[in-house]
Amino acid sequence: MSIYKKILFTGSTGRFGKVFKKINNSNKFIYPTIKQLNIINQSSILKFFKKNKIDLVIHCAALSRPMNIHIKKPIESISTNIIGTANLVNECIKSEFK
């Protein structure tokens, strides 16, 4: 039995996320859309964490393929992959995640 009551899974609409969601469809997992949780927006993360009382984060949200998208959209790539990840890590630290 898991000690975690609410597990946030980011990136549930991506390739890996869709498969993970099919396998792990328990009510412990929360699979927000980008409208519900925008990792680029720090206040969106704070609001989501407070509302849902998250115990654990599995972060899979990313801009990944095709690889040339990083060249074509460097700001979006940096915002999602670096800044979005940093925003989540900062909120986890504030929430005393280990």
LOSEVO-105704 format. One record per residue: x, y, z of N, C-alpha, C, O, CB in turn; residue in one letter. Coordinates in nm, 4 decimals, m for minus. Glycine has a CB too. Layout:
N
<<X,Y,Z>,<X,Y,Z>,<X,Y,Z>,<X,Y,Z>,<X,Y,Z>,A>
...
//
This chain:
98
<<0.0838,m0.1188,0.0000>,<0.0000,0.0000,0.0000>,<0.0879,0.1246,0.0000>,<0.1848,0.1333,0.0754>,<m0.0951,0.0001,0.1217>,M>
<<0.0541,0.2184,m0.0831>,<0.1336,0.3394,m0.0982>,<0.1039,0.4405,0.0127>,<m0.0101,0.4541,0.0571>,<0.1076,0.4023,m0.2346>,S>
<<0.2080,0.5105,0.0563>,<0.1896,0.6140,0.1578>,<0.1421,0.7451,0.0958>,<0.1001,0.8368,0.1663>,<0.3198,0.6367,0.2343>,I>
<<0.1494,0.7525,m0.0374>,<0.1113,0.8751,m0.1063>,<m0.0377,0.8757,m0.1375>,<m0.0923,0.7790,m0.1905>,<0.1924,0.8914,m0.2347>,Y>
<<m0.1015,0.9859,m0.1039>,<m0.2453,0.9974,m0.1273>,<m0.2758,1.0630,m0.2614>,<m0.3696,1.0234,m0.3307>,<m0.3104,1.0766,m0.0153>,K>
<<m0.1953,1.1645,m0.2981>,<m0.2179,1.2340,m0.4249>,<m0.0849,1.2484,m0.4982>,<0.0105,1.3082,m0.4483>,<m0.2835,1.3736,m0.4014>,K>
<<m0.0823,1.1919,m0.6172>,<0.0383,1.1931,m0.6990>,<0.0105,1.2736,m0.8248>,<m0.0780,1.2396,m0.9034>,<0.0843,1.0485,m0.7343>,I>
<<0.0862,1.3798,m0.8429>,<0.0743,1.4639,m0.9617>,<0.1602,1.4052,m1.0720>,<0.2785,1.3781,m1.0514>,<0.1157,1.6105,m0.9315>,L>
<<0.1014,1.3856,m1.1888>,<0.1746,1.3391,m1.3061>,<0.1649,1.4477,m1.4116>,<0.0565,1.4731,m1.4641>,<0.1187,1.2024,m1.3594>,F>
<<0.2767,1.5124,m1.4437>,<0.2759,1.6150,m1.5483>,<0.3089,1.5494,m1.6816>,<0.3837,1.4518,m1.6869>,<0.3774,1.7295,m1.5162>,T>
<<0.2538,1.6025,m1.7869>,<0.2816,1.5496,m1.9201>,<0.1941,1.4326,m1.9596>,<0.2350,1.3485,m2.0396>,<0.4233,1.5084,m1.9284>,G>
<<0.0760,1.4264,m1.9054>,<m0.0110,1.3113,m1.9311>,<m0.0669,1.3066,m2.0733>,<m0.1234,1.2049,m2.1134>,<m0.1249,1.3121,m1.8336>,S>
<<m0.0524,1.4139,m2.1498>,<m0.1010,1.4117,m2.2879>,<0.0097,1.3761,m2.3866>,<m0.0147,1.3652,m2.5068>,<m0.1610,1.5466,m2.3246>,T>
<<0.1306,1.3580,m2.3359>,<0.2423,1.3186,m2.4214>,<0.2444,1.1687,m2.4457>,<0.1605,1.0942,m2.3950>,<0.3737,1.3625,m2.3597>,G>
<<0.3420,1.1266,m2.5243>,<0.3548,0.9851,m2.5611>,<0.3644,0.8938,m2.4389>,<0.2852,0.8006,m2.4249>,<0.4772,0.9653,m2.6493>,R>
<<0.4594,0.9194,m2.3521>,<0.4782,0.8381,m2.2321>,<0.3597,0.8544,m2.1370>,<0.3124,0.7571,m2.0783>,<0.6094,0.8765,m2.1611>,F>
<<0.3127,0.9775,m2.1224>,<0.2026,1.0057,m2.0306>,<0.0766,0.9292,m2.0630>,<0.0080,0.8813,m1.9727>,<0.1725,1.1513,m2.0307>,G>
<<0.0448,0.9168,m2.1910>,<m0.0763,0.8436,m2.2317>,<m0.0683,0.6971,m2.1926>,<m0.1669,0.6389,m2.1473>,<m0.0979,0.8557,m2.3827>,K>
<<0.0482,0.6377,m2.2101>,<0.0665,0.4969,m2.1734>,<0.0610,0.4816,m2.0216>,<m0.0049,0.3914,m1.9699>,<0.2012,0.4425,m2.2284>,V>
<<0.1309,0.5707,m1.9507>,<0.1323,0.5661,m1.8044>,<m0.0085,0.5780,m1.7480>,<m0.0455,0.5072,m1.6544>,<0.2209,0.6774,m1.7481>,F>
<<m0.0851,0.6671,m1.8052>,<m0.2225,0.6912,m1.7584>,<m0.3099,0.5671,m1.7765>,<m0.3936,0.5375,m1.6912>,<m0.2846,0.8104,m1.8338>,K>
<<m0.2915,0.4950,m1.8857>,<m0.3679,0.3718,m1.9085>,<m0.3338,0.2663,m1.8039>,<m0.4215,0.1946,m1.7556>,<m0.3406,0.3168,m2.0495>,K>
<<m0.2067,0.2577,m1.7697>,<m0.1606,0.1561,m1.6744>,<m0.1939,0.1947,m1.5306>,<m0.2291,0.1087,m1.4498>,<m0.0099,0.1346,m1.6887>,I>
<<m0.1832,0.3221,m1.4985>,<m0.2024,0.3716,m1.3617>,<m0.3230,0.4639,m1.3543>,<m0.3088,0.5859,m1.3457>,<m0.0766,0.4452,m1.3124>,N>
<<m0.4394,0.4057,m1.3576>,<m0.5603,0.4876,m1.3566>,<m0.6263,0.4944,m1.2190>,<m0.7465,0.5191,m1.2085>,<m0.6589,0.4339,m1.4571>,N>
<<m0.5478,0.4726,m1.1142>,<m0.6063,0.4809,m0.9796>,<m0.6391,0.6263,m0.9460>,<m0.5874,0.7187,m1.0088>,<m0.5095,0.4213,m0.8732>,S>
<<m0.7241,0.6449,m0.8478>,<m0.7639,0.7808,m0.8101>,<m0.6542,0.8540,m0.7321>,<m0.6728,0.9699,m0.6951>,<m0.8915,0.7762,m0.7270>,N>
<<m0.5411,0.7892,m0.7067>,<m0.4283,0.8565,m0.6425>,<m0.3597,0.9531,m0.7392>,<m0.3039,1.0547,m0.6977>,<m0.3272,0.7534,m0.5905>,K>
<<m0.3647,0.9204,m0.8675>,<m0.2958,0.9998,m0.9682>,<m0.3833,1.1139,m1.0181>,<m0.5029,1.0975,m1.0426>,<m0.2531,0.9118,m1.0847>,F>
<<m0.3204,1.2294,m1.0325>,<m0.3873,1.3466,m1.0892>,<m0.3157,1.3780,m1.2198>,<m0.1940,1.3969,m1.2220>,<m0.3853,1.4708,m0.9897>,I>
<<m0.3916,1.3834,m1.3276>,<m0.3372,1.4077,m1.4608>,<m0.3929,1.5393,m1.5155>,<m0.4878,1.5376,m1.5938>,<m0.3706,1.2898,m1.5564>,Y>
<<m0.3358,1.6524,m1.4759>,<m0.3914,1.7800,m1.5196>,<m0.3579,1.8138,m1.6650>,<m0.2559,1.7717,m1.7195>,<m0.3415,1.8898,m1.4300>,P>
<<m0.4466,1.8901,m1.7241>,<m0.4194,1.9462,m1.8563>,<m0.3358,2.0725,m1.8364>,<m0.3178,2.1182,m1.7235>,<m0.5529,1.9772,m1.9349>,T>
<<m0.2857,2.1278,m1.9439>,<m0.2068,2.2515,m1.9346>,<m0.2936,2.3675,m1.8844>,<m0.2422,2.4611,m1.8231>,<m0.1450,2.2869,m2.0724>,I>
<<m0.4236,2.3620,m1.9099>,<m0.5138,2.4665,m1.8588>,<m0.5284,2.4582,m1.7073>,<m0.5447,2.5601,m1.6402>,<m0.6518,2.4551,m1.9248>,K>
<<m0.5224,2.3365,m1.6539>,<m0.5346,2.3176,m1.5092>,<m0.4029,2.3453,m1.4371>,<m0.4021,2.3927,m1.3235>,<m0.5815,2.1757,m1.4786>,Q>
<<m0.2914,2.3153,m1.5043>,<m0.1593,2.3347,m1.4458>,<m0.0614,2.3729,m1.5554>,<m0.0239,2.2906,m1.6389>,<m0.1118,2.2074,m1.3716>,L>
<<m0.0212,2.4982,m1.5537>,<0.0765,2.5481,m1.6508>,<0.2103,2.5606,m1.5794>,<0.2293,2.6519,m1.4990>,<0.0317,2.6860,m1.7128>,N>
<<0.3032,2.4697,m1.6078>,<0.4296,2.4673,m1.5337>,<0.5181,2.5875,m1.5627>,<0.6132,2.6132,m1.4889>,<0.5049,2.3413,m1.5658>,I>
<<0.4890,2.6600,m1.6668>,<0.5655,2.7815,m1.6979>,<0.5232,2.8968,m1.6071>,<0.5974,2.9935,m1.5898>,<0.5466,2.8209,m1.8460>,I>
<<0.4047,2.8860,m1.5499>,<0.3493,2.9910,m1.4663>,<0.3573,2.9490,m1.3188>,<0.2856,2.8588,m1.2755>,<0.2029,3.0218,m1.5071>,N>
<<0.4444,3.0147,m1.2430>,<0.4663,2.9796,m1.1023>,<0.3380,2.9899,m1.0197>,<0.3140,2.9059,m0.9329>,<0.5735,3.0699,m1.0422>,Q>
<<0.2564,3.0904,m1.0449>,<0.1327,3.1039,m0.9668>,<0.0335,2.9921,m0.9991>,<m0.0441,2.9517,m0.9125>,<0.0677,3.2405,m0.9933>,S>
<<0.0352,2.9423,m1.1219>,<m0.0492,2.8292,m1.1592>,<m0.0093,2.7048,m1.0792>,<m0.0951,2.6291,m1.0339>,<m0.0389,2.8015,m1.3109>,S>
<<0.1207,2.6850,m1.0627>,<0.1708,2.5703,m0.9867>,<0.1315,2.5837,m0.8404>,<0.0806,2.4889,m0.7805>,<0.3242,2.5581,m1.0003>,I>
<<0.1549,2.7004,m0.7831>,<0.1215,2.7249,m0.6425>,<m0.0272,2.7000,m0.6170>,<m0.0641,2.6322,m0.5211>,<0.1589,2.8691,m0.6025>,L>
<<m0.1107,2.7546,m0.7025>,<m0.2555,2.7381,m0.6898>,<m0.2952,2.5902,m0.6997>,<m0.3774,2.5426,m0.6214>,<m0.3281,2.8200,m0.7984>,K>
<<m0.2375,2.5189,m0.7944>,<m0.2687,2.3778,m0.8138>,<m0.2257,2.2946,m0.6934>,<m0.3000,2.2078,m0.6477>,<m0.2012,2.3257,m0.9405>,F>
<<m0.1047,2.3216,m0.6418>,<m0.0549,2.2471,m0.5255>,<m0.1422,2.2718,m0.4029>,<m0.1747,2.1779,m0.3302>,<0.0905,2.2861,m0.4949>,F>
<<m0.1799,2.3953,m0.3798>,<m0.2640,2.4269,m0.2641>,<m0.4011,2.3611,m0.2753>,<m0.4530,2.3066,m0.1779>,<m0.2799,2.5784,m0.2497>,K>
<<m0.4586,2.3666,m0.3936>,<m0.5926,2.3115,m0.4156>,<m0.5936,2.1596,m0.4019>,<m0.6889,2.1035,m0.3478>,<m0.6443,2.3515,m0.5538>,K>
<<m0.4893,2.0922,m0.4498>,<m0.4898,1.9468,m0.4581>,<m0.4081,1.8747,m0.3515>,<m0.4133,1.7521,m0.3423>,<m0.4405,1.9069,m0.5898>,N>
<<m0.3328,1.9491,m0.2709>,<m0.2530,1.8893,m0.1628>,<m0.1705,1.7699,m0.2127>,<m0.1897,1.6562,m0.1697>,<m0.3448,1.8446,m0.0478>,K>
<<m0.0799,1.7992,m0.3030>,<0.0032,1.6992,m0.3699>,<0.1053,1.6393,m0.2727>,<0.1667,1.7113,m0.1940>,<0.0753,1.7617,m0.4908>,I>
<<0.1227,1.5072,m0.2788>,<0.2210,1.4369,m0.1959>,<0.3477,1.4000,m0.2731>,<0.4557,1.3906,m0.2147>,<0.1590,1.3115,m0.1380>,D>
<<0.3345,1.3793,m0.4034>,<0.4460,1.3335,m0.4850>,<0.4267,1.3855,m0.6266>,<0.3138,1.3991,m0.6737>,<0.4572,1.1781,m0.4835>,L>
<<0.5383,1.4148,m0.6947>,<0.5317,1.4632,m0.8324>,<0.6114,1.3699,m0.9223>,<0.7264,1.3364,m0.8936>,<0.5850,1.6086,m0.8431>,V>
<<0.5482,1.3287,m1.0317>,<0.6176,1.2597,m1.1400>,<0.6125,1.3560,m1.2575>,<0.5070,1.3783,m1.3170>,<0.5517,1.1178,m1.1749>,I>
<<0.7280,1.4125,m1.2898>,<0.7334,1.5189,m1.3903>,<0.7778,1.4646,m1.5255>,<0.8939,1.4279,m1.5440>,<0.8280,1.6304,m1.3450>,H>
<<0.6843,1.4600,m1.6192>,<0.7136,1.4111,m1.7539>,<0.6742,1.5121,m1.8616>,<0.6811,1.4814,m1.9806>,<0.6417,1.2793,m1.7783>,C>
<<0.6336,1.6304,m1.8213>,<0.5976,1.7324,m1.9191>,<0.7250,1.7859,m1.9828>,<0.8184,1.8265,m1.9136>,<0.5156,1.8475,m1.8531>,A>
<<0.7274,1.7854,m2.1146>,<0.8447,1.8354,m2.1860>,<0.8116,1.8556,m2.3320>,<0.7189,1.7958,m2.3866>,<0.9634,1.7394,m2.1711>,A>
<<0.8891,1.9402,m2.3922>,<0.8863,1.9553,m2.5368>,<1.0007,1.8666,m2.5850>,<1.1171,1.8955,m2.5571>,<0.9019,2.1091,m2.5843>,L>
<<0.9691,1.7587,m2.6573>,<1.0752,1.6642,m2.6894>,<1.0978,1.6441,m2.8387>,<1.2053,1.6764,m2.8894>,<1.0448,1.5334,m2.6270>,S>
<<1.0002,1.5920,m2.9090>,<1.0226,1.5577,m3.0490>,<0.9171,1.6165,m3.1389>,<0.8055,1.6427,m3.0940>,<1.0263,1.4086,m3.0665>,R>
<<0.9488,1.6376,m3.2621>,<1.0754,1.6112,m3.3290>,<1.1849,1.7052,m3.2789>,<1.1568,1.8162,m3.2337>,<1.0592,1.6250,m3.4804>,P>
<<1.3068,1.6607,m3.2872>,<1.4192,1.7364,m3.2315>,<1.4352,1.8746,m3.2942>,<1.4829,1.9663,m3.2274>,<1.5468,1.6583,m3.2494>,M>
<<1.3973,1.8919,m3.4193>,<1.4132,2.0236,m3.4820>,<1.3195,2.1288,m3.4231>,<1.3354,2.2479,m3.4501>,<1.3892,2.0127,m3.6312>,N>
<<1.2217,2.0857,m3.3427>,<1.1326,2.1830,m3.2790>,<1.2104,2.2725,m3.1819>,<1.1722,2.3871,m3.1581>,<1.0181,2.1105,m3.2046>,I>
<<1.3197,2.2195,m3.1264>,<1.4023,2.2976,m3.0338>,<1.4770,2.4093,m3.1064>,<1.5059,2.5138,m3.0482>,<1.5021,2.2063,m2.9617>,H>
<<1.5073,2.3864,m3.2318>,<1.5723,2.4890,m3.3144>,<1.4685,2.5896,m3.3640>,<1.4930,2.7102,m3.3648>,<1.6465,2.4240,m3.4347>,I>
<<1.3541,2.5393,m3.4045>,<1.2476,2.6256,m3.4570>,<1.1807,2.7092,m3.3479>,<1.1401,2.8227,m3.3726>,<1.1429,2.5412,m3.5275>,K>
<<1.1692,2.6534,m3.2279>,<1.1002,2.7212,m3.1178>,<1.1873,2.7171,m2.9913>,<1.1508,2.6521,m2.8932>,<0.9615,2.6552,m3.0909>,K>
<<1.3019,2.7863,m2.9933>,<1.3923,2.7776,m2.8783>,<1.3326,2.8339,m2.7490>,<1.3604,2.7819,m2.6410>,<1.5203,2.8503,m2.9096>,P>
<<1.2523,2.9379,m2.7584>,<1.1944,2.9977,m2.6378>,<1.0956,2.9009,m2.5738>,<1.0943,2.8840,m2.4519>,<1.1246,3.1318,m2.6710>,I>
<<1.0130,2.8377,m2.6563>,<0.9171,2.7398,m2.6039>,<0.9911,2.6202,m2.5426>,<0.9511,2.5686,m2.4382>,<0.8212,2.6921,m2.7164>,E>
<<1.0973,2.5778,m2.6074>,<1.1773,2.4658,m2.5572>,<1.2387,2.4985,m2.4210>,<1.2291,2.4190,m2.3276>,<1.2878,2.4300,m2.6576>,S>
<<1.3009,2.6140,m2.4102>,<1.3636,2.6561,m2.2844>,<1.2576,2.6786,m2.1768>,<1.2765,2.6389,m2.0618>,<1.4466,2.7850,m2.3053>,I>
<<1.1474,2.7415,m2.2134>,<1.0413,2.7692,m2.1164>,<0.9840,2.6411,m2.0574>,<0.9671,2.6305,m1.9359>,<0.9301,2.8501,m2.1818>,S>
<<0.9546,2.5450,m2.1419>,<0.8938,2.4209,m2.0950>,<0.9952,2.3314,m2.0246>,<0.9736,2.2888,m1.9112>,<0.8308,2.3461,m2.2113>,T>
<<1.1044,2.3039,m2.0921>,<1.1986,2.2035,m2.0422>,<1.2864,2.2511,m1.9274>,<1.3211,2.1719,m1.8397>,<1.2857,2.1583,m2.1534>,N>
<<1.3222,2.3763,m1.9262>,<1.4122,2.4260,m1.8207>,<1.3365,2.5069,m1.7163>,<1.3402,2.4747,m1.5976>,<1.5238,2.5118,m1.8817>,I>
<<1.2688,2.6106,m1.7597>,<1.2000,2.6986,m1.6649>,<1.0826,2.6259,m1.5986>,<1.0632,2.6376,m1.4776>,<1.1503,2.8262,m1.7363>,I>
<<1.0044,2.5512,m1.6768>,<0.8924,2.4767,m1.6199>,<0.9372,2.3749,m1.5165>,<0.8750,2.3599,m1.4113>,<0.8158,2.4070,m1.7295>,G>
<<1.0452,2.3056,m1.5472>,<1.0997,2.2081,m1.4520>,<1.1493,2.2783,m1.3261>,<1.1235,2.2323,m1.2149>,<1.2143,2.1271,m1.5164>,T>
<<1.2199,2.3887,m1.3432>,<1.2687,2.4652,m1.2269>,<1.1526,2.5153,m1.1425>,<1.1597,2.5120,m1.0197>,<1.3555,2.5842,m1.2723>,A>
<<1.0469,2.5611,m1.2059>,<0.9288,2.6073,m1.1318>,<0.8695,2.4948,m1.0467>,<0.8345,2.5165,m0.9307>,<0.8223,2.6614,m1.2292>,N>
<<0.8583,2.3758,m1.1036>,<0.8053,2.2618,m1.0278>,<0.8969,2.2247,m0.9125>,<0.8503,2.1984,m0.8016>,<0.7859,2.1410,m1.1194>,L>
<<1.0265,2.2226,m0.9381>,<1.1229,2.1900,m0.8323>,<1.1129,2.2916,m0.7193>,<1.1121,2.2536,m0.6022>,<1.2672,2.1861,m0.8885>,V>
<<1.1052,2.4198,m0.7523>,<1.0925,2.5238,m0.6495>,<0.9675,2.5045,m0.5648>,<0.9722,2.5206,m0.4428>,<1.0902,2.6620,m0.7140>,N>
<<0.8564,2.4706,m0.6278>,<0.7334,2.4499,m0.5517>,<0.7425,2.3246,m0.4655>,<0.6905,2.3222,m0.3539>,<0.6135,2.4401,m0.6459>,E>
<<0.8074,2.2218,m0.5158>,<0.8281,2.1010,m0.4353>,<0.9126,2.1317,m0.3121>,<0.8842,2.0824,m0.2030>,<0.8951,1.9910,m0.5193>,C>
<<1.0154,2.2122,m0.3295>,<1.1005,2.2522,m0.2164>,<1.0181,2.3312,m0.1151>,<1.0262,2.3054,0.0050>,<1.2218,2.3368,m0.2652>,I>
<<0.9393,2.4265,m0.1625>,<0.8541,2.5052,m0.0733>,<0.7538,2.4168,0.0003>,<0.7176,2.4439,0.1148>,<0.7803,2.6134,m0.1523>,K>
<<0.7095,2.3108,m0.0672>,<0.6114,2.2198,m0.0078>,<0.6794,2.1100,0.0737>,<0.6146,2.0166,0.1209>,<0.5241,2.1574,m0.1169>,S>
<<0.8096,2.1229,0.0889>,<0.8915,2.0290,0.1655>,<0.8889,1.8887,0.1077>,<0.8874,1.7905,0.1819>,<0.8451,2.0251,0.3087>,E>
<<0.8883,1.8789,m0.0253>,<0.8995,1.7490,m0.0900>,<1.0429,1.7008,m0.0724>,<1.1355,1.7813,m0.0638>,<0.8599,1.7565,m0.2417>,F>
<<1.0602,1.5734,m0.0672>,<1.1932,1.5145,m0.0542>,<1.2317,1.4470,m0.1828>,<1.3407,1.3907,m0.1928>,<1.1987,1.4148,0.0619>,K>
//
